[in-house]
Amino acid sequence: MEKTFWNRVNNKELLEQVSEGKEVIWINENQEKTADALAKINITMADIDDAEARLARFAPFIKKVFPETEPQNGLIESPLTEIPHMQKQLEEEYTTSIPGRLFLKQDSHLAISGSVKARGGIYEVLKHAEDLALEHGKIKLTDDYSVFASPEFKEFFSQFKIQVGSTGNLGMSIGIMSAALGFHVIVHMSADAKQWKKDLLRQRGAEVIEYNDDYSKAVEVGRKNSDADPSSYFVDDENSVTLFLGYAVAAKRIQKQFAEKGITVDADHPLFVYIPCGVGGAPGGVAFGFKQLFGDNVHVFFIEPTQAPCMLVGMASGLQNEVSVQDFGLSGQTHADGLAVGRASGFVGGVMKNLLSGILSLEDYHIYDLMRDIVNTEDIFLEPSACASFWGPIQLKSPEMQAYIEKMGLKDKMANAVHIPWATGGSLVPAEIREEYMHTHLK
Ligand SMILES: *Cc1c(COP(=O)(O)O)cnc(C)c1O
């Protein structure tokens, strides 16, 4: 490879394979003791607590406007489901062994927007709404936030705009919640965004602008338009700490689910979490929350498509967002919705530098096979991109993962392990599209 950056790249051999479109497993050689890594990051547990408290303040509003959240009292939270039949299926189909228990975190079934973006995206819109309402003296922190559902508040917010660039799911979360509050919301969508997502957004009252280009272009134009308009707020998927904190709350909420299911996480009971990664905000935020709460006892891996492994090229090379997948000769295109990102967030890459365990990449055809597996074994529908998460447990048998387990001193503890593939989306996929996916075979 004759690139000017190539002489500054770490992990050359691995990155050669990446640039050939091969599936790889990168174990993060910069991972440190969690406490040491967290000490270098200027986001703290108090910030996550603050985000959790803000979501609790908004719960009465959410419950009122989105009645499907009533059973959870206005909190947007997803089930944690043990999937033993899928575990057995994966072990047989991929001749592997997944020691311990396998659970699915079903963010695919989060209320309102049916994807992990319902955490960060919705949180950022709520925070902005609260900031505006406080600034204009319309509320106090101690008020009952169901007033946000009143015609008066909707009228107030209609003078403000919110804009975002999205491949689909982030736009849905930002669009649906912004429109519900009364904002004029504009979603700038890349060419790969699915038609049904655009239709649904327009139906909810969002303005959708379509680009014949990739995600970076949609973000660039969205940001430019928003910056030129003082009444407009831009949700910056790449650099937003707010978005990141919304995702991080997931870790706090899961503690209760662990208690209910008798799951222990400690030095003898390791926890493995596997999350599909696009620009990095969602997996990064979730990972950060888990590391804050479970420290060295949690091991977080990201999963990316072989043609769009942006976080992998950034972190493994050490050059972070200086490099894109295109620099490595890859297309950046993938069937995995939400993961078609060429350049990772530099902010998230920096936060993950000493915390993340590693990144695995997989070819697109697996995600449809895995989607059929989870439907057939557990009767749970996920969007194909979310199924990339199963690649983690499947690869536990690999020499790289085995070496990691050995290095961490976990060899004799794996029977006590809990594995959580993070299902990042799916419940809003229309029936006819599900049917189409069920019959998609790329290999
Ligand atoms: C957005 C998304 C991701 C990844 O989140 P990033 O913040 O872009 O890394 C994963 N899966 C699905 C279904 C998504 O929509």
The ligand as an SDF file (V2000), in Angstrom:
LIG
                    3D

 15 15  0  0  0  0  0  0  0  0999 V2000
  -26.4180    3.2370   14.6350 C   0  0  0  0  0  0  0  0  0  0  0  0
  -26.4390    1.7970   14.6970 C   0  0  0  0  0  0  0  0  0  0  0  0
  -25.3450    1.0830   15.1460 C   0  0  0  0  0  0  0  0  0  0  0  0
  -24.0300    1.6870   15.5560 C   0  0  0  0  0  0  0  0  0  0  0  0
  -24.0850    2.8930   16.2540 O   0  0  0  0  0  0  0  0  0  0  0  0
  -22.9760    4.0120   16.0030 P   0  0  0  0  0  0  0  0  0  0  0  0
  -23.2390    5.0280   17.0310 O   0  0  0  0  0  0  0  0  0  0  0  0
  -23.1750    4.5430   14.6190 O   0  0  0  0  0  0  0  0  0  0  0  0
  -21.6610    3.3430   16.1240 O   0  0  0  0  0  0  0  0  0  0  0  0
  -25.4580   -0.2930   15.1750 C   0  0  0  0  0  0  0  0  0  0  0  0
  -26.5690   -0.9280   14.7770 N   0  0  0  0  0  0  0  0  0  0  0  0
  -27.6510   -0.2570   14.3440 C   0  0  0  0  0  0  0  0  0  0  0  0
  -28.8650   -1.0150   13.9340 C   0  0  0  0  0  0  0  0  0  0  0  0
  -27.6170    1.1140   14.2790 C   0  0  0  0  0  0  0  0  0  0  0  0
  -28.6900    1.7760   13.8370 O   0  0  0  0  0  0  0  0  0  0  0  0
  1  2  1  0
  2  3  1  0
  2 14  2  0
  3  4  1  0
  3 10  2  0
  4  5  1  0
  5  6  1  0
  6  7  2  0
  6  8  1  0
  6  9  1  0
 10 11  1  0
 11 12  2  0
 12 13  1  0
 12 14  1  0
 14 15  1  0
M  END
$$$$
